[in-house]
Amino acid sequence: MQRQRATKIIATLGPASSSKEMITDLLRAGVNLFRLNFSHGTYDIHQKNVEWIRELSKSTGRPVGIIQDLQGPKLRIGLFKEGFVLLEAGSNFYFDLEDNPGCTSRVRLPHPEIFKAVKEGHRLLLNDGLISLRVQEVSPEIIRCLVEVGGILSDKKGVNIPDSALPQESLTEKDREDLKFGLSLEVDWVALSFVQKADDVLLARSLIRDQAKIISKIEKPLALDHIDEIIEASDALLIARGDLGVELPPEDVPSAQKKIISKARAKAKPVIVATQMLESMISSPTPTRAEASDVANAVYEGVDAVMLSAESAAGQYPEAAVKMMNRIIDKVESDSLYWIYREKERSESRSRKTPDQAIMEAARQVSQSIEAKGIVTLTYSGASSYQAAFERPQCPVLALTPESKVAAQLCLAWGVYPRLSEEINSLLEIIEVTQKAVLEEHLAKIGDDVVITAGGSFLQSLPQQIFKAGTTRVLRILTLGQGG
């Protein structure tokens, strides 16, 4: 196999990593998917990165996933006369809609919806929550506040309003243009920022259709109130602890993370943990022990992927950060306690299963009983491979699909390593193609056993005379070199 680590690594591309050489190095270090952050960078840069990734994927024969991360409705203040001001605790400060440079007592807030949403007593958090103001009085054109926690406030800093629900569109005009461009590049996943409810996901779905899968970023407290519906509407979840940690008290973030992971896992939806995972490696070749523990804890919790942001986008040591993350994951997954946690998850999961779920549960049990070297999923849509990932088998999952888009998307699924395969037209070809792929990937050798599964969508694509009516699923043990 290319790599038998089960938990995947996502790296954000930016000024420090937007070159063919660095992308190559990051792939070799262990990256499974790349994130294109559309809050930054130009279309030309993003397009070039996609071209390099696809070129490297083709030359290595290794599918690589690409995630387009939309900026979302980011709220920002206006400009100051001097570029910044110092807000002192206990002083008064107000926001208005006037298009004039700000000063020590006011600044423009070009978001009329905020003036309608905030009320007396609500908080306004600025500069990633480092500055805190309390609303004292609101009118249609002015929000008067008391500075509770002061600091230096500079041009265009972000605003968070944790106590207010904004009646805002989840996709801005910029997002819609960026999405159109991203889909033209055939990105594999689209990450939606500041999702608050399932309708936000459904709106994006109506635009994306089947051109990409959707990741909902959980970074607003309101999203936690609608988390079950959001999970149901999404293809995957991303816990963006940066903004979530601004609007929630820091002590609430770890428990929120655990609940989201648990709920996503129960629905067999991939889940990603992100933000500040190896933050100190932006400027240091090694992480803090607390950061290493943070990555390890996310892996112990059973996430599908962990993500690097500024560490790989703008840091001094992007390759070292990926290698460190890879080493931490390897260490956790070699710990027997990790597998005890996975077994406990299974004992607490749903009791009644669909036929597809039952087949994958059986595949995991059989693979463990006979000590199979791997599970091979034959898939067109990827559904059976995601279900295999849900089961968290102790052996690797090799997903064979003729669909390049599906292969790239499956790079996010825990323990699943996708490979493009030729079209299959008979049961004999299933055996032949599987054996060839397993041997070439060095997943097993002659005489070893692997478990083969084929989902309904895959089998329905074969000539109908191969299967009797109603036969839609397959589980088979293949002993390599013996024809199954």
N, C-alpha and C positions, 0 to 999 in steps of 0.2 A: 504494500500500500504506500501511497505518497506520504502518509503520516497517520499514525494510529492514535494520536491524541483525539479525544472525543469532543471536548469543549472547543469551540471555534474562536478565532481571533479576527477582529475587525480593526483596520487602521485607517485613520482619516488622512487624506492627502492635503497638502498645503505647501507653503513656500519651501519648507525643509525637505519635502519628499516628492515634489512634482518634476521628476525626471525619470527617464527610462531606466537609468542605472540604479536609482534608489528604489524604484518600484520592484525591480528585479531582486535587489537585496532583501527587501521586505518580504517578498514571496518566499525566498529561500529561508528566511528566518522563521516563517511559520504563518504568515497572513493568509486567511481564507477568503476574506471579502475586503473591498476598499470602499470607504465612504467619501462621497463628494459633498462638501458642505457648501450649499448655495447661499449661505449668509456671507460668504467671502468668495473671492476669485472671479475671473471673467469666464465667459462662455468659451473663449479660445483655449484657456487653460484646462477647463473641465473636459472639453472635447479631446484635447491632446492626451490627457491622462487616460480617458476611455480607450483611445486608439492604442496606447502603449499596453494597457492591461489586456485588451483583446489580442493584440499581437503576441504577447508573452504567453497567454493562455493557449493560443493556437500552436505556437512553436514547442511548448512543453507538453501539450496534450492534457493539460490540467485545467478543468473548469475553475473559474474565479468569479465570485459574485461582485456586483457593483451596486452600491446603495446611493441613491440621490436623496439628500436630506434637505427638505424645503425649509426656508427661514421661518415661515409662519408670521402671525400678526405680532411682530415685535414692537413694543411701545417704547418710544424714546423722547427725551426732552429736546428743546431747541439749543441755540448757541448762546454763549456769554460774550460780553464785550472783550474781556481779556482771555477768553478761552476756558476759564475756570473761576470758581469762587470757593471760599472757605465758609461752610455753614457751621455755626456754633450752636451747641446744645442749649436749648432754652430760648433761642431766637425765633422770630416769626418769619415765615417764607410763604410766598403764594405762587400759584400757577395760573396762567391765563392763556388766551388764544391769540394775543397780539403778536404780530410778526416783527418783533424788535429784539435786539440782543439783550440777554438777561444781565442781572447784577446780583448783589448780595441779598436782595430782598425778593426777587422774582425771576421767573424764566417762562418761556413759552412751552406749552404742552399741547402739541398739535393733534390731539385726539378728543374730539367733542364727546365721544361715547363715554369717556372717563368722567366727564362733568355730570353726565346723567346717571352714572352708576354709583359713584362714591357717596357716602353719607358721613355725617358728623361721627367722629370716633373711629372711622376706618383708618388703616395704615397705608402709607405710600412708601415703598422701599425703592431706593435708588442705588445705582452702582453695585449691582449684584448683592443687594441687601446690606451693604456696609453702612449706608445712611438711612435712617428711619424717621419719617415724619408722621404726625397724627393730625387728621383733618379736624378743624375747628368750625369751619363754616363753608357752605357750598352755595354758589349761585350758578346760573346758566353759563357765566363767563369767567368766574374766578373760584379757585379752591384755596382757601386760607388754611395754613397748617402751622403747627408747632414743631420745631426741630427737636426730636428726642435723642437721636444719636447723630452727631455731626460728622464732618469730614470734608475733604476736598471733592467738589463736584465739577466735572468738566463737560465739555460739549457732547451732546447726543448720547448721554448715558441712558441705559435702560431703566424702565420703570416697572415695578411689580405692584399689583394691588390685590393682596391675598384675601382681603375681606369682602371683595366686590366681585359680582358675576357680570362680565362684560357681554353685551349683546352684539358680538362682533362676528364677522365672517371668518371661518377657520382657514380659508384660502384667500390671501390677498391678491391684488392684481399682479404683483411681482411673482407670487407663487404660481399663478396660472400660466404666466409666460415661461417661468423656469420649468414648470412641469411639462409644457409643450416641447421645450427644448430637450429636456431629459429623456422624454419618451422617444424623441427623434433619434437619440443616441442608443436607444434600446437598453436602458438601465434595467436591472433585474428587480430591484426593490425601490419603493418610494417611501421615505420616512416623513410622516406628518408631524409638524411641531405644534405644541400647545393644544393638543386634542383635549376637549372638555366633555364631549358626549358622543354617542354612537353616530348621530347625524353628521358630525364632522367627517367621520370615516366614510359614511355612505355618500356624501357629496363628492369626496375625492374618488370613490369607486365609480361614480357615474361618469367621471372624466377619464379615468385610467382604464376602465373596463378590464380586459384580460391582458393588457400590455405589460403589466408589472404587478408584483404583489405589494401589499401595503403593511408598513410598520407604523404602529401608533406610538408616539413618544409620550410617556406619562411624565408631565412636568408641572401640572396644575393641580392644586388640592381638589378642585371641582371634579376632576377626572376620577379621583378615588371614590366619589359618591356614585359614579356611573361605570365603575370598572368592569362589572360583569357584562354589560351591554357593549362596551368598547371592545373587550376581548372577543366577544362573539362576532362583531363586525370586522375585526382585523385579521390579518394573516400572521402577524407577529407583534410583539410588544418590546419597547425599549424604555428602560427606567432611566430617565435623564435626571440624575441627582443634582445637577447644577441649579437649574431653575426650580426644581422641586424643593431643594434645600433652602432656597431663598424664601419661598412662600410658606413652607412648613418649618416649625421649630426643628433645629438639628436633631434633637433626640427622637423626633417622630419619623425621620427618614429611614432608619434601619428596619423598623417594624413594617413601614409601608412597602419597602423593598421585598421583604419576605412574603407579605401577603400577595403582592402582585405576582411574584414568581410562582407561588403555590397555585394561584388561580389560573395562571397561564398554562402551567404544567398540567393541571387537571383537564384542560380543554385541548391538550396536545398542540398548543401554539408555541412556536419558538419564542424565547424571551432573552433579552440582552440587558446587561448591566453596563452603564457608561458613566463617564465624568470623573475626573480627578483620581483615576485608578492608580496611575504611577506618576502623579503630578510633579514630583520633585525631579523626575527624569527629563523634564524640559531643559533643565540646566545642570543636571548631575548624571554621571554614568551609572549610578546605582540608586535604587529606591530606598525609602525609609522602610523600617521593619513593619510599621503600621500599614503602609501601602501594600506591601507584599501580603500581609494578613487580609487586607480588604479584597484583593484579587482572589486569594485562596478561599475566603468565606463565600464569595459569589459562586465559585466553582463547587464548593461543598453543598451549596443550596440547590445545585442542579441546573444552573442556567445553560442555555445553548451556546451563548457567546459572551465574551467580554470585549470592550471596545476602548481603543486609544483615541484621544482627541488631540489636544495641543501637543501631547508627547510625540506623536508622529507627524503632525501637520506643521508645527513651528518650532519644535524642540531641537536641541543640539545633538541628541542621540536617538533618532527614530529606530534604527536597526537594533540597537542595544535594548530599547524598550520592548520591542517585539520578542527578542530572544529571552528577556527576563520574564515576560508574561508566559511564554511558552514553557520555560523551566518551572514556573510556579504551577501551571496547569498539570504538567507531567508528574510533579511531586504529589499533588493532591490525588490525581487519578490512580496513583500507585498505592494509595493508602487504603487499607481494608475498611476503614471507617467510612470512606466515601461510598463504598458499595453497600455498606449497612444502611446508610441513609437512603440510597436508591431502593433497596428492598423494602424499607419502611414506607416509602412513598407508594409502592405498588400495593402494599397491604391496605393502605388507606384510600386507594383510588376506587373508581366506580365498580359496582358489583355486576351490573348488567351491561353487556357489550354488544356492539353490532357485529355482524359476521366478519367484516374487515378487521375490526379491533381484536376479535377472537383469534383470527388467523395469525396476526402479529404477536399476540400474547403466546400463542402456541409455538411460533417460530423462536421466540426468545427462550421458552422453556426447553424446547428440543435442542437448541444450540448449546444450552448450558448442560443438559443431561449427557450429550454425546461429546462434549468438549469440542464443538465445531470451531473451525478457524474463522468463520465469518458467516454473516447472513447476506445473501444477494437478493436485492429487490429489483424486479423487472417492472418498470413504470413508464407511463406516458405523462401523466399529470403530476407525479411526485407524491400523490396522496399516501400511497402505501409506504413510501420511504419516511415521510413525516410520522406516520403511525409507528414505524419501526423505531424511530428516534424517541418517541414517547415512552416506549417500553424500556429504554435504557439497558440494552443487552450488554453483556460483558465482552462480547467480541465485536469487531468492526462491522459496519454495514456498508456494502458496496452497492450503490444504486446505478443500474444500467438503464439508460434512456436514449432514444434516438433524437430527443428534443434538446437542443443546446440551451435554450432559455430555461427549461426545467433543471438541467444540470447545474447551471450557474446559480439558480435560486436555492437549490439543495445544499449549496456550500454553507448555508446558515444552520442547517439541521444538525443537532447533536449526534456525533458518532457516525454520520453519513458522509461517505466520500463518493461523489458522483463520477461517472465515466460515460462518455458518449459511446453508444453502440450502434451497430447497423440494424436495419429493420429485420424483424424475426417473423417467419411465416409458418413455422411448424414446431411441434414439441421437440423434435430432434434438434432443431436449431437453438431452442432454449438451452438445452444441455451443452451444445457445442460452443455457443457464444459465452455462456457462463464460465465454462472451464477455461476457455482461452483468456477471458478477462481476469479471472482469479489468479491464473499462473503469471500473466504479464504484470499484474499489480503486486506480485510476491505476497499475496494474502495467504496463500497456502501452497503446498507442494503435492506431488503425486502421492496418493494414498490417504491424504487428509480428507476430512468431511467438511462440506459447507451446506447450509440450509438455503434453499431457493424458495422465494415467494413471488407470486405475480398477482397484481391487483386487477380488479374488474375492468378498469378502463384499458389496461394493457391487453388483457385477454380478448376483449371485445374488438380490438383492432386486428386480431388474427382471422384468417379464413374461418367462417362459421362452422364448416363441416368438421373442424378439429375437435370441437367440444359439443357435448350433448346439451340440449336445451336446459337452461337453468344453472349450468356449470359456469361460475364466474370467478372462482378463486382457486389458487394452487399453493400447496406447501409440499416441498420435496427435498429429500436428503440426497446430495450428490457426493459420491466418493470419487475424488479426482483420479482419472485414468481408468475408471470402470464403467463409465457411461451412465451413472446414476442408479 
